[in-house]
Amino acid sequence: PPIVITNHRERGERRRTMDLETQNRSRPAVSNPYQGSSSLLPANHPLNIAYRLGFIALSIYGLHKLNVYNTVLRSPKVNHAFFQAAMALTVAGLGLKSYIEMYEGYIRKQTINYKNYRQTTHAMMAIIFLSNILYHAALWPAFGAGKTIVIVNFLVGFGILLQFSLLVPTYVQNVVAFVLLTFFVQEYQ
């Protein structure tokens, strides 16, 4: 049914009817920062790139200061069974992400969105959730609760993964993730 909008003016009441689709096309209900609004900087603006690179650099520095890499590789306090399970889920998530983006998106020219790939989205959300829990369980004995939350959620999740995903195209993300995961799996024994 059409929406009826009433405008009250001095001369009386005037009614006009707008179709819901027309109203949604003319003005989005929520401002999407990725649509290139005039009040926001475009995604490839040098300030946005510097902002993202700054977060990545600060996160890598934080991981270095907390000695995360050496602790994960050599500490007996890290629960290595949980860490290996989390790594396996991470590899599965990367494989699913690569398949959907590269094969379905680029080769088959399908539109990748929630409506078209509901089950895949839910599977990916489950993989991310379970791997996050397993990384927390693996690192908790070595770093404690507070540092583990900072490491997994903020330094790695927000500081590196999210910023990198917003900075580079998907085909670069998949190649870099594959190379880094292969390197880390070889180092981690």
Secondary structure, 3 states (H helix, E strand, C coil): CCEEEEEEECCEEEEEEECHHHHHHHCCCCCCHHHCCCCCCCCCCHHHHHHHHHHHHHHHHHHHHCCHHHHHHHCCCCCHHHHHHHHHHHHHHHHHHHHHHHHHHHHCCCCCCCCCCHHHHHHHHHHHHHHHHHHHHHHHHHHHHHHHHHHHHHHHHHHHHHHHHHHCCHHHHHHHHHHHHHHHHHHCC
